[in-house]
């Protein structure tokens, strides 16, 4: 087969170009430290890298969610602790005012301090976070207040956040009642990606707001709210105000303002509320522990994903330098061959 001079030169040019391109590719990989910089470098590896990046970014978002959730729970814990302090002081005063050594004037004076405690407790029950959202309004976080003046009973307060009035009395509804109207954030991977009414068995999600009706409502309250505690006999309000701790304190204040000793039911209901709030505060601590556990697990998983990604993506410097040297040598040889081939013409010998 006859080989023309042009064909020989084209082949030499092609070889030089290929080696030069190979050198540029290796130099790029050495400069970036990655053997896969674009899909054409290794399509299968690039697909794996995209999947790993997606998982790593998701874990990073879970970390941010956990940080946000902890900040919310710390604020909620602070609000509940403030409420507990106020109720404990009110309870101490209630026990003192039951003593016959204190007269009507002493009780009326104490009613002023109870008024201050009522304001403190009302503020904590209407606690607003840094985003201007009500912590205890359930998912109705944008209401002006979670507890507002009761239109049916002046002087008392009613809850206007998310309620659980549609929840039945079945045993299985306990978790639903606890979580109804609450807001959740995801802090970890979930097997089924389904949000249930209760999050107690779902470590991938954490509740960041609580239903104020559940938090501050006194369980099995026995206090009777009356129109005029000084009346004989006192007339019960109809309808009765909500049995939340704020209204218990209001009733206590009204009793003191009337110069009367507080009933045993008031102290008992304060004790019930303190127990309820202590349990919820412990529950919040449990949620914070879940966030920490998920963070630790996420960090371990993230580290393994990053290591796997590095093994797929990173360039072996020793191998890269060796490959670069080979291509440089091949280019030099191709250039030398070309210098010989381009003079291989019969016209150079005709003279």
C-alpha positions in Angstrom: 0.0 0.0 0.0 1.3 3.4 -0.9 1.6 5.9 1.9 1.7 9.5 0.8 3.8 12.2 2.5 0.7 14.1 3.6 -0.8 11.0 5.2 2.4 10.4 7.1 2.5 14.0 8.4 -1.2 13.9 9.4 -0.6 10.8 11.4 2.4 12.4 13.1 0.3 15.6 13.9 -2.4 13.4 15.3 0.0 11.6 17.6 1.5 14.8 18.8 -2.0 16.3 19.5 -3.1 13.2 21.4 -0.1 13.3 23.7 -0.4 17.0 24.3 -4.1 16.6 25.2 -3.2 13.7 27.5 -0.6 15.9 29.2 -3.1 18.7 29.7 -5.6 16.2 31.2 -3.1 14.9 33.6 -1.9 18.4 34.5 -5.5 19.4 35.2 -6.1 16.4 37.5 -2.8 17.1 39.3 -3.7 20.8 39.8 -7.3 20.0 41.1 -6.2 16.8 43.0 -9.2 15.0 41.4 -9.1 12.3 38.8 -12.7 12.9 37.9 -13.4 16.5 36.9 -16.2 16.0 34.4 -18.5 13.2 33.3 -16.2 12.2 30.4 -13.4 11.4 32.8 -15.3 8.5 34.3 -19.1 8.4 33.8 -19.7 5.7 36.4 -17.6 7.4 39.0 -19.2 10.7 38.4 -22.7 9.2 39.0 -21.5 7.8 42.3 -20.0 11.1 43.3 -23.3 12.9 42.6 -25.1 10.4 44.8 -22.6 10.8 47.5 -22.7 14.6 47.3 -26.5 14.5 47.6 -26.3 12.4 50.7 -23.6 14.6 52.3 -25.6 17.7 51.6 -28.7 16.1 53.1 -26.8 15.3 56.3 -25.5 18.9 56.4 -29.1 20.1 56.2 -30.1 17.7 59.0 -27.3 19.2 61.1 -28.7 22.7 60.5 -32.2 21.4 61.3 -30.9 20.0 64.6 -29.2 23.2 65.5 -32.5 25.1 64.8 -34.5 22.6 66.8 -32.2 22.8 69.8 -32.4 26.6 69.8 -36.2 26.3 69.8 -36.3 23.7 72.6 -33.9 25.8 74.7 -36.3 28.7 74.5 -39.2 26.5 75.3 -37.4 25.0 78.2 -36.5 28.5 79.5 -40.2 29.5 79.2 -41.4 26.5 81.1 -38.8 26.9 83.8 -39.9 30.5 84.2 -43.5 29.4 84.5 -42.5 26.8 87.1 -40.7 29.4 89.2 -43.8 31.6 89.2 -46.1 28.8 90.2 -43.9 27.7 93.0 -43.8 31.2 94.4 -47.6 31.4 94.1 -47.9 28.0 95.9 -45.8 29.2 98.7 -48.0 32.3 99.1 -51.1 30.2 98.9 -49.9 28.0 101.8 -49.0 31.1 103.8 -52.4 32.8 103.1 -54.2 29.7 104.3 -52.8 30.4 107.8 -55.3 32.1 110.1 -52.6 34.5 111.3 -52.9 36.4 108.1 -55.9 38.7 107.9 -57.9 40.2 105.0 -55.5 43.1 104.6 -52.5 40.8 104.4 -54.3 38.7 101.7 -55.2 41.8 99.7 -51.6 43.0 99.8 -50.4 39.5 98.7 -52.9 39.7 95.7 -50.7 42.5 94.3 -47.7 40.1 94.1 -49.9 37.4 92.6 -50.8 40.0 89.9 -47.1 40.3 89.1 -46.8 36.5 88.9 -49.9 36.3 86.6 -48.2 38.8 84.2 -45.0 36.7 84.3 -46.7 33.5 83.7 -48.9 35.0 80.9 -45.7 36.3 79.2 -44.0 32.9 79.3 -47.2 31.1 78.0 -47.2 33.6 75.1 -43.5 33.3 74.6 -42.3 34.6 71.2 -39.1 33.2 69.6 -36.6 35.2 67.5 -38.7 34.7 64.4 -41.7 36.3 66.0 -43.5 32.9 66.4 -45.4 31.7 69.4 -43.8 28.6 70.9 -47.0 27.3 72.6 -49.5 28.0 69.8 -49.0 24.7 68.1 -48.9 25.2 64.4 -50.8 28.5 64.7 -47.5 30.2 65.4 -48.5 33.6 63.8 -51.3 34.4 66.2 -50.9 37.6 68.2 -51.1 35.6 71.4 -51.6 31.9 72.3 -53.6 32.8 75.4 -56.0 35.7 75.0 -58.7 37.2 77.3 -61.7 34.9 77.5 -64.7 36.6 75.8 -67.1 34.6 77.9 -65.4 35.2 81.2 -63.8 38.6 81.6 -60.6 38.5 83.6 -59.7 34.9 82.6 -57.8 33.6 79.6 -58.5 31.2 76.8 -56.2 29.2 74.4 -56.5 30.1 70.7 -53.7 28.1 69.2 -54.0 24.7 67.6 -56.4 22.5 69.6 -57.0 18.8 69.9 -60.8 19.0 70.2 -61.3 16.5 67.4 -59.1 13.8 69.2 -61.1 11.0 70.6 -60.7 9.4 74.0 -59.1 6.2 72.7 -55.9 5.0 74.4 -54.1 5.2 71.0 -54.9 8.9 70.9 -52.5 9.8 73.7 -49.6 10.5 71.4 -51.9 12.3 69.0 -53.0 14.6 71.8 -49.4 15.3 72.8 -48.4 16.1 69.2 -51.6 17.7 67.8 -50.9 21.0 66.2 -47.1 20.7 66.8 -44.4 21.4 64.4 -41.6 19.0 63.5 -38.2 19.2 61.8 -36.3 16.3 60.3 -32.9 15.6 61.8 -32.0 12.3 60.2 -32.7 9.8 57.5 -36.1 8.1 57.7 -36.8 4.6 56.6 -40.3 5.3 55.2 -40.3 9.1 55.1 -43.7 9.2 56.7 -44.7 11.6 59.4 -46.9 10.0 62.1 -49.0 11.8 64.7 -46.6 10.7 67.4 -42.9 11.1 67.2 -41.9 9.0 70.2 -40.8 6.1 68.0 -39.4 8.2 65.1 -35.9 9.3 65.9 -35.5 11.0 62.6 -37.9 13.8 63.5 -38.2 16.1 66.5 -41.1 18.3 67.8 -40.1 21.9 68.1 -43.4 23.5 69.3 -45.9 22.2 71.8 -49.7 22.5 72.1 -50.1 25.1 74.8 -53.5 23.7 75.7 -51.8 20.5 76.8 -48.7 22.1 78.4 -50.5 24.6 80.6 -53.8 22.9 81.2 -54.1 21.5 84.7 -54.9 17.7 84.4 -58.0 16.8 86.3 -58.4 20.2 87.8 -60.9 20.6 90.7 -60.9 24.4 91.1 -64.3 26.0 90.8 -64.3 29.4 89.2 -66.8 31.7 90.8 -68.2 35.1 90.0 -67.5 36.7 93.4 -65.4 34.8 95.9 -66.7 37.1 98.7 -70.3 36.1 97.9 -72.3 33.8 100.2 -72.5 31.3 98.7 -70.1 32.0 95.8 -71.8 31.6 92.4 -70.0 29.4 89.9 -69.3 30.8 86.5 -71.2 29.3 83.6 -69.5 28.4 81.4 -66.4 27.6 83.4 -63.1 29.1 82.1 -60.4 26.8 80.8 -58.6 25.0 83.6 -55.2 26.3 82.6 -52.7 27.4 85.3 -53.1 31.1 84.3 -56.8 31.0 85.2 -56.0 29.1 88.4 -53.7 32.0 89.4 -56.4 34.5 88.4 -58.9 32.7 90.7 -56.3 32.7 93.5 -55.8 36.4 93.1 -59.6 37.0 93.1 -59.9 35.0 96.4 -57.1 37.1 98.0 -58.7 40.3 96.8 -61.9 39.3 98.5 -59.8 38.8 101.7 -60.5 35.1 101.9 -58.1 32.2 102.4 -57.4 30.1 99.3 -59.2 26.8 99.0 -57.3 23.5 99.1 -58.2 22.9 95.5 -56.1 25.9 94.3 -53.0 24.5 96.0 -53.7 21.0 94.7 -54.2 22.2 91.1 -50.9 24.2 91.4 -49.2 21.0 92.4 -50.7 19.2 89.4 -49.5 21.9 87.1 -46.0 21.8 88.5 -45.9 18.0 88.0 -47.2 18.4 84.4 -44.7 21.1 83.6 -41.8 19.2 85.1 -42.7 16.2 83.0 -42.8 18.3 79.8 -39.5 19.9 80.7 -38.0 16.4 81.1 -39.6 15.5 77.7 -37.9 18.5 76.1 -34.6 17.3 77.5 -35.2 13.9 76.0 -35.8 15.6 72.6 -32.5 17.5 72.9 -30.7 14.2 73.7 -32.2 12.7 70.5 -30.9 15.6 68.5 -27.4 15.1 69.9 -27.6 11.3 69.2 -28.7 12.0 65.6 -25.9 14.5 65.2 -23.3 12.1 66.3 -24.7 9.3 64.1 -24.9 11.8 61.2 -21.3 12.9 61.6 -20.1 9.3 61.6 -22.1 8.5 58.5 -21.0 11.7 56.8 -17.3 10.9 57.5 -17.7 7.5 55.9 -19.4 9.0 52.8 -16.7 11.6 52.4 -14.0 9.0 52.7 -15.7 6.9 50.0 -16.1 9.9 47.8 -12.4 10.8 48.2 -11.4 7.2 47.2 -13.5 7.5 44.0 -12.7 11.2 43.2 -9.2 12.0 44.4 -6.1 11.7 42.2 -3.2 9.5 43.2 -0.3 12.0 43.0 2.4 9.4 42.5 0.5 7.7 39.7 -0.4 11.0 38.2 3.2 12.2 38.1 4.2 8.9 36.6 1.5 9.1 34.0 2.5 12.7 33.2 6.2 11.6 32.7 5.1 8.8 30.3 3.0 11.2 28.2 5.8 13.8 28.1 8.3 11.1 27.0 5.8 9.9 24.4 5.3 13.5 23.1 9.0 14.0 22.8 9.4 10.8 20.8 6.4 11.7 18.6 8.0 15.1 17.9 11.3 13.5 17.0 9.7 11.0 14.7 7.8 13.9 13.0 11.0 15.8 12.4 12.4 12.7 10.6 9.2 11.9 8.7 8.6 15.4 7.4 12.0 15.2 5.5 11.2 11.8 4.0 10.3 13.0 0.5 11.8 12.0 -2.9 12.0 15.7 -3.8 14.7 16.1 -1.2 16.9 13.7 -3.2 16.2 15.1 -6.7 18.9 17.6 -7.6 
